[in-house]
Amino acid sequence: PFYVEVARGAEEEARARAAAAVSTQAAAETQRRAEAEARARAEAEARAKSRTDAQAQAAACIENVRALVKSGTLRFETAKADITPASFSTLNKIAEAANRCPGAAIVIEGHTDATGRAALNLALSDRRAESVALALTEYFDIPPENMVVQGYGETELLIDTLENEPRNRRVEVRVITPLMRTATRCCAGPWW
């Protein structure tokens, strides 16, 4: 009887120790999970903040490019696609802005006046846009994949006249990065 009671007491004590050990392990596991969840939340918040910071920086960069691009237009002589010396400073500003935002996508739009045949003017406007893109690539190291060239011929006259108007013979540069992002979000995936 005495041995039985001692044995029972030892059993109960062992059970209590085992229960305490299980409880301690469960508490430790709960603590580890809580810490892991807290780390995961902190990492997710840091990633989200980093994305937000990067988006804000990209938006500011694009606005800077837009401001510099608006500062001037590249002008051309009649029936020519050569960049005039008077346009070099504008070309330099465009290049500086594009280099500050290496991911910016820009479209280079060529235009002509309304003298001559429409088909020839369209081809000339393409050559004007291409000459600017080529200069940006060769002299300023702007990646060609960041540029799109488009000629409009005489379809978008600044001064609505059939006369030889120098202000209509131009190349304009526009930032299209936000449009590209919208198109990517909207239309990613297969077209079918």
C-alpha positions as CSV (number, residue, x, y, z in Angstrom):
1,P,0.0,0.0,0.0
2,F,2.7,2.5,0.9
3,Y,4.6,1.6,-2.2
4,V,1.5,1.8,-4.3
5,E,0.8,5.3,-3.0
6,V,4.4,6.4,-3.7
7,A,4.1,4.9,-7.2
8,R,0.8,6.7,-7.8
9,G,2.3,9.9,-6.6
10,A,5.3,9.4,-8.9
11,E,3.0,8.7,-11.8
12,E,0.9,11.8,-11.0
13,E,4.1,13.9,-10.7
14,A,5.3,12.5,-14.0
15,R,2.0,13.2,-15.7
16,A,2.1,16.7,-14.3
17,R,5.7,17.2,-15.6
18,A,4.7,15.8,-19.0
19,A,1.6,18.1,-19.1
20,A,3.8,21.1,-18.1
21,A,6.3,20.1,-20.8
22,V,3.6,19.8,-23.4
23,S,2.1,23.1,-22.2
24,T,5.6,24.8,-22.4
25,Q,6.2,23.4,-25.9
26,A,2.8,24.6,-27.0
27,A,3.5,28.0,-25.6
28,A,6.9,28.1,-27.3
29,E,5.4,27.0,-30.6
30,T,2.7,29.7,-30.3
31,Q,5.4,32.3,-29.5
32,R,7.5,31.1,-32.6
33,R,4.4,31.3,-34.8
34,A,3.6,34.8,-33.5
35,E,7.1,36.0,-34.1
36,A,7.2,34.4,-37.6
37,E,3.9,36.1,-38.5
38,A,5.2,39.5,-37.1
39,R,8.4,39.1,-39.2
40,A,6.3,38.2,-42.3
41,R,4.0,41.3,-41.7
42,A,7.0,43.5,-41.3
43,E,8.7,42.2,-44.4
44,A,5.4,42.6,-46.4
45,E,5.0,46.2,-45.1
46,A,8.7,46.9,-46.0
47,R,8.2,45.5,-49.5
48,A,5.0,47.6,-50.0
49,K,6.7,50.7,-48.7
50,S,9.6,50.0,-51.1
51,R,7.2,49.6,-54.0
52,T,5.4,52.8,-53.0
53,D,8.6,54.7,-52.7
54,A,9.8,53.4,-56.1
55,Q,6.5,54.3,-57.7
56,A,6.7,57.8,-56.2
57,Q,10.3,58.2,-57.4
58,A,9.3,57.0,-60.9
59,A,6.4,59.4,-61.0
60,A,8.6,62.3,-59.9
61,C,11.2,61.3,-62.5
62,I,8.5,61.2,-65.3
63,E,7.3,64.6,-64.3
64,N,10.9,65.9,-64.5
65,V,11.2,64.4,-68.0
66,R,7.9,65.9,-69.1
67,A,8.9,69.4,-67.8
68,L,12.3,69.2,-69.6
69,V,10.7,67.8,-72.8
70,K,8.2,70.7,-72.9
71,S,11.0,73.2,-72.7
72,G,11.5,73.1,-76.4
73,T,10.7,71.6,-79.8
74,L,13.2,70.4,-82.4
75,R,12.8,72.3,-85.6
76,F,13.8,71.4,-89.2
77,E,14.6,73.0,-92.5
78,T,12.2,72.6,-95.4
79,A,12.2,69.0,-96.8
80,K,15.1,68.0,-94.5
81,A,15.4,65.5,-91.6
82,D,18.7,66.9,-90.3
83,I,18.7,68.2,-86.8
84,T,19.5,71.9,-86.9
85,P,22.2,73.4,-84.7
86,A,19.5,75.6,-83.1
87,S,17.9,72.4,-81.8
88,F,21.0,70.9,-80.2
89,S,20.3,72.5,-76.8
90,T,16.7,71.1,-76.8
91,L,18.0,67.7,-77.8
92,N,20.6,67.9,-75.0
93,K,17.8,68.7,-72.5
94,I,15.7,65.8,-73.7
95,A,18.7,63.4,-73.4
96,E,19.5,64.7,-69.9
97,A,15.9,64.1,-68.8
98,A,15.8,60.6,-70.4
99,N,19.1,59.7,-68.7
100,R,17.8,60.7,-65.3
101,C,14.9,58.2,-65.8
102,P,16.4,55.2,-67.5
103,G,13.1,53.3,-67.5
104,A,11.1,56.1,-69.1
105,A,9.4,55.3,-72.3
106,I,9.2,58.1,-74.8
107,V,7.5,58.6,-78.2
108,I,9.2,60.8,-80.7
109,E,6.7,62.3,-83.1
110,G,7.8,63.8,-86.4
111,H,5.7,66.5,-88.2
112,T,5.9,68.5,-91.5
113,D,4.3,71.6,-92.9
114,A,1.6,71.2,-95.6
115,T,3.7,72.0,-98.6
116,G,4.3,69.1,-101.0
117,R,2.6,65.8,-101.4
118,A,1.0,64.1,-98.3
119,A,2.8,60.8,-98.9
120,L,6.2,62.5,-99.1
121,N,5.5,64.5,-96.0
122,L,4.6,61.4,-94.1
123,A,7.8,59.7,-95.1
124,L,9.7,62.9,-94.2
125,S,8.1,63.1,-90.7
126,D,9.1,59.5,-90.1
127,R,12.7,60.3,-91.0
128,R,12.7,63.4,-88.7
129,A,11.6,61.2,-85.8
130,E,14.1,58.6,-86.6
131,S,17.0,61.1,-86.8
132,V,16.2,62.3,-83.3
133,A,15.9,58.8,-82.0
134,L,19.2,57.9,-83.6
135,A,20.9,61.0,-82.2
136,L,19.6,60.1,-78.7
137,T,20.9,56.6,-79.0
138,E,24.3,57.3,-80.6
139,Y,25.3,60.5,-78.8
140,F,23.5,60.2,-75.5
141,D,23.3,56.5,-74.9
142,I,19.5,56.4,-74.6
143,P,18.4,52.8,-75.2
144,P,16.5,52.4,-78.4
145,E,14.0,50.1,-76.7
146,N,12.9,53.1,-74.6
147,M,11.8,55.0,-77.7
148,V,9.0,54.7,-80.2
149,V,9.1,56.8,-83.3
150,Q,6.0,58.0,-85.2
151,G,5.6,60.3,-88.2
152,Y,2.4,62.3,-88.6
153,G,3.2,64.1,-91.8
154,E,1.1,67.2,-92.2
155,T,-1.9,65.9,-90.2
156,E,-1.2,67.8,-86.9
157,L,-0.3,71.4,-88.0
158,L,0.5,73.9,-85.2
159,I,-0.3,76.7,-87.6
160,D,-3.2,75.8,-89.9
161,T,-1.8,76.9,-93.2
162,L,-0.8,75.4,-96.6
163,E,2.1,77.8,-96.6
164,N,5.7,77.0,-95.8
165,E,5.5,77.4,-92.0
166,P,8.6,76.7,-89.9
167,R,6.7,76.0,-86.7
168,N,5.0,73.0,-88.4
169,R,8.3,71.4,-89.3
170,R,9.1,69.9,-85.9
171,V,9.7,66.8,-83.7
172,E,7.9,66.6,-80.4
173,V,8.8,64.2,-77.6
174,R,6.3,62.8,-75.2
175,V,6.6,60.6,-72.1
176,I,4.4,57.5,-72.4
177,T,5.6,55.5,-69.5
178,P,2.3,55.9,-67.6
179,L,0.4,54.7,-70.7
180,M,2.6,51.7,-71.0
181,R,2.0,50.8,-67.3
182,T,-1.8,51.1,-67.8
183,A,-1.7,49.0,-70.9
184,T,0.4,46.3,-69.2
185,R,-2.0,46.2,-66.2
186,C,-5.0,46.2,-68.4
187,C,-4.0,43.9,-71.2
188,A,-1.4,41.6,-69.8
189,G,-1.8,38.0,-70.8
190,P,-2.8,36.3,-74.0
191,W,-4.9,38.3,-76.5
192,W,-7.3,35.5,-77.1
